């Protein structure tokens, strides 16, 4: 239905309802009937049609002037008062009031109309001020000031609009802060990867040049150089593999080979592989797993990578003579594996971001002690791909506990 036709229909319905309600009051309250009731209905219909036509025409002219909201509201109030005056004056004339009574009535109506226009203008001033504040705040946000907020004192629709604006501004500010953090993390990652690639490559180049130019020729030194080159290339291969794995996690295309597996055997294998490193630091490496722990449906290779990463981190940051413990508990639907250490703990600044992609804190993600800092991000992606969660509880000076919770019947999902 066209907008103009819909508007005319609404006006006709409003007029019909108003006339019917007035006639009903005339019958029930004043006892009008017969010819008087008919004349009253004709007068109301004629007067109402003329009044609505006048008011609608005035509002259309006000809209076409492209004036401000305050002006349009004032025109609406004035037209309402004018329509009221015309109806009352015509009724008074038809009732054959004396000229004196008509003059007094007109003065009273003028006084009442002036007060009505004043109160309408006061209300529109408050409404326009609130809208202007919203407009100014939107302009400031467009200029980049995402900390802009508006005061929402009223509980009407304008107040609701202001609250919605503040929520939008808060979300945009949080999103912009997150984007800045991610951009900084990206720059840090590039710097870390560049360092981790450049250092072993430079070492390899120096040793290869030394071997080529026969700077070293005794068998023992040559063998040591070869072993060092192999170690550095292994480091480079591990770094590239981490980057590739992380890219698959980020893209949501990580494919899991799920199969029923013994978590008890997986933890035992992990502890045996980490035992030489623990012995080098004189650490007490223990495992506490219930003997009746049921099988769980997981990708063994990737979950072992998660456990190796967590145990390796715990060994790295636990001082000599400390303790690293791996335990597992299960209920009907979930299995939780905890890796606890007696290290210095994680600072409250690093703790909320310890699993963030590319985050590098002072302690656990430094290049000097932890490589490119991708291990925990990869671990989180693998665990979430299994439908599980990974969390950390730590307090400086009291060690850390990393907890991996997995469903017994995991199904491959897309990591967050």
N, C-alpha and C positions, 0 to 999 in steps of 0.2 A: 504494500500500500504506500503511495507517495506520501512524503512528509506533510505537504499542504493539506491533502485530503484527510490524513490522520488528525491534523490539528483542528480542522473544521468539525470532524466527528466528535472530538473531545469537547469542543465548545458547545455543540448541540446537546450532548449528553449532560454537561454541567448545567446548561440552562433548563433542560427538562426536569432534572432532579431538583433544582432550586425552586422552580414554579410549583412542582408537585408538593414539596415540603411546605411551602408557604400556604398553599390552599388547604393542606391537611390541618395546619395550625389554625387557619381561619375557621374551619368547620368545627374542630374539636374544642377550641378555646373560646372563640367569639361567637359561635353559632351561626355563622354566615351560611346562606343557602339561596337557591333560586337565582334570580336575575343578578343580584349583587355579587354572588359568587362567580357567575359567568363573566361579568364585567371586570371583576378583580383579576380573573385568569387572563383575559384579553390584555388588560393593562400591564400585568406582570410580564407576559410574553413579549409585548411590544417594547416596553421599557428595557427589559433585559437584553433583547436583541440589539437595540440601539446602544446600550451601555457596553456590551461585549464587543460590538463592532468598533466603537470608539476606542476602547482600551486596547484591543488587538491591533488596530491601525497605529496607535501611538507607540506600542512596543515594536512593531515592525519598523517604523521610522527610526526609533532609537537604535535598533540593531543595525540598520543600514548606515548610520552615522559613524559606526566603528568607534564609538566613544568608550570611555572607561567604565568599569563595572559600577563604580560609585554613581556615575551619571545615570546609568541604566536603572539602578535600583531607585534613585530619586525620581526618575520619570515614572516608574511603576507605582511608587507611593502617591505621587501627584495625580496620576490618572485614576487611581483608586478613589482618592478623595473627590475628584471632579465628578466621577460617575455617581458617587454617593450623593453629592450635592444636587446633581441634576435630577436624580430619582426622587429625592425628598421634596425639592421645590415643585416639580411637576405634580406630585401627589398633593402637596399643600394647595396648589392652585385648583386642582380638581375638587378638592374638599371645600372650596369657596371660603377659605380663611380670609379674614380682613387684611387689608394692606399693612396695618400696624403689626398684626401677629406674624405675617409673612416676613416683614423686615426683621423682627426680633429673632425669628427662627433662622433667617439667613445669617445674622450676626453670630448666633450661637454655633451654627454649622461652620462658618468661616473660622471661628476661634478653635473649634474642635479639629478642623482640618489642618490648621497651622500646627497644633500640638502633634497631631499624627505624623505630619511630614517631618517635624523636628526629631521625634523619636525614631522614625525610620532612617533619617540621615545619620543619627548617632549610631544606630546598629550597623548601617552599611559602612561607616567609618572604621569600626572595629574589624569588620570582615575584610575590608580592603587592606587594612594594615597587616593582618595576618597573611593574606595572600602576597602582599608586597615583600614581607619577610621571607616567605618561601621562594619568591622569585629571586631575591638578592642571594639567598643561600645557594640556589641552583646555579646562579651565575658564578659564585665563588668556587663551587665544585667544578664547573666547566673550566675555570682558570687553573685548576690543579690543587686547590685547597680542600683536601678530603677530610680535614678535621672539622669542617663546618657543620654546625647543628642549629636547629631552630627550637625556640621555646614553645611547648605545647601545653598551654594553659586551659584552653577550651576543651570540652568533651564532645563537641559536635563533629560534623564531617570534616571541617577544616582541621580540627585537632587530630582526628584520625589520619588525615593526609599528612600532617606534620610528623606524627609518630612513624608512619610508613617511610617518610623521607629520611628520618633519622636512622631507621633500621637499614635502609638502602645505603646511606652514607657510611655507617659502621661496617657493613659488608664490603663495600668498595675499598675502604681504608684497610681492612684486614687482607683483602685480596691483593691490594697494591703492596702491602708489607710482605706478603708471602712471595709475590713476584720478585721483589727486591732481594729477599733471602735466597730464592732459587737462582737469581742471576749471579749473586755473590757466590753461591755454592758452585755454579757452573764455572765461574772464573777460577775458584779455588781448585776445582777438579782438573781443569786444563793445566793449571800451574803444577799440581801434584803429579799428574800423568806425565807432563813434560819433564819434570825432575826425575821421575822414576824411569823414564825411557832414556833420558840423556845420560844419566850417571852410569848405568851398566853398558850402554853403547860406547861411551867414551872409554871405559875400562877395557872393553873387548877390543876396541880399535887400537889402543896402546899396546896391548899384549900381542895382537896379530901382527902389528908392524914390527914389534920386537922379534917375534919369531921369523917373520919374513926377512928382516935385515940381519938375522943371526946375531942379534945383540946378546941373546942368551942361547947357549948351546949345550950346557951340561944337562944330562938327562933328568935329573931331579927337578931342576927349575922348569924345564920344558914341560914335564908332566904336571907340575903345579899350575903352570899357566893354562894348560889344557883343561884341567879340572875347574879352574876359576872361570874359564870361558863357558864351560858346560853349565856351571852354576848360574852365571849371569843370564845365559840364554833361557835357562829354566825359569828364572825370575821374570824375564820378559814374557815368556809364554804364559805363565800364570796370570800376569797382569792383563794381557790381551784376552785371555779366557774369562777373567772377571768382567772386563768391559763388555764382552760379547754376551755373557750371561745376564748382566744387568740390562743390556739393551733389549733382550728378549722379554725380561720381566716387565720393563717399562712399556713395551709394545703389547703386552698381554698375550704373547704367543708362546709362552713357556709350556712345553709338552712334558707331562709327567708319565712315568712308567709305573703305575700303581699295581701293587701286588701285596697279598698278606705276608707280613714279615714279623720277625721276632725282635722287638725293641730291646730286649735283654741282650741278645747277641750283638746287636748294633752298638749298644753302649759299651759292651766289653771290648769289641774290636776297636772302637775309638780310644778307649783308655789304654789299650796295649800299644797303639800307634803313637800316643802322646807320652808314654812312660819314659822314653829316653830323655825328652826335653825336661820332664819334671825332675828326673834324677840329676840332671846338670845343675839345677837350682836347689837341690835338696828339698823338694816339695813333697808333701804327703798327698798323693793322688789316689782317691778312693771312689768307689762306686757302690751305691745302695739301691738295688733293684729287687723288687719282690720276685721270688722264684716262680710264682704262679702267674706272672704278668702275661695276659693273653696277647695273641698276635694282633697287629694293627695294619691297616691297608695304607701303605705309603710308597713313595719312590725312595728306595733304600739309598741309592747313590746320593741323591740330593739332600735327604735328611741327615745322612752321615756328614755331608759337607757342612751343614748347619752346626752339628754337634762338634765337629773338628774346629770350626771357626770359634765357637764359644769357649771350648776348653783351651784352645791355643791362646786366645785373648786372656783367659783367666791365668794361665801359666805365665804369660808375658808380664802381666801387671802385678802378680803376687810376689812379694819380696822373698828372698832366700829363707828357707825354713818354714814357709807358710803352708797353707792347706788349700786344696781344690777338691771339691766333692761334687759328684754327679749322682742325682737320685731321680727316681721315677715313682709316681703314684697314679692310680687309675680308679675310675668309677664306672658306672654302667655305659657311659657314652664317650668319655674323654680320657685322655692320657696326658699327664703333665710331667715334663722333664725339667729339672732345676739344675743349673750349673752355678755353684756358689764358690766364692773365693774369699781369702782373708787379706785381700789387697787394700790399697788406700781408698777405694771407693770412687765414685764419680761425683763431680761437683754439681750443685743444683742448677748451674747455668747450662751444663752440657746434657743433663739428664733428660729434659723434655725433647731434645733433638737428636738423641743418640742413634736412633734408627733412621733418621732423615737421609734421603738420597743425597750423596755427595757431601754430607756434613763432616766437618773436620774440627774436632774440639782440641783443647790443649793437651789432654791426656790420652784418650783412647783412640784418637784419629790422627795423631801426628805422623808425619812422613818418616821421621827418624825411627819410630818404634813400631809403626803399623802399616807401612806401605801407603797405597793410595786411599785407604779408608773406605773401601767398598764392601768389606766383608759383612758388616751388620746390615747394610741396605740389601744385599743379596740374600742374607738369611731371612730377613723379614719377607721379602718377595716369595721365597720358596715356601715358607710356613703358611703365608696367606693363600698361596696357590693350592695348598692342601686343605684349605678351609679352616685353618687354625689361627692362633695368635701368638705373638712373642712380646714379652714385656720385661722390664728390668726394675728392680728395687735396690736402691743403694743409698748409703749415707757416708759422707767423707769420714775416713778413719775406721769404718766398720765393714768394709768389703762390699761386694755386689752379688746379687742373685739374678741371673737371667733365667726366665721361665718360658718354656715352649709348650703350648697346649695344642693337642691335635685330636680331632675326632677319630674314633675307632674305625669308622667306615668313611675314609676320606674320598672325596670326588674332586676332580680337577676343576679349579675355578680360576677366574681372572684376577691377578693381584691388584690391590688398590693402587 
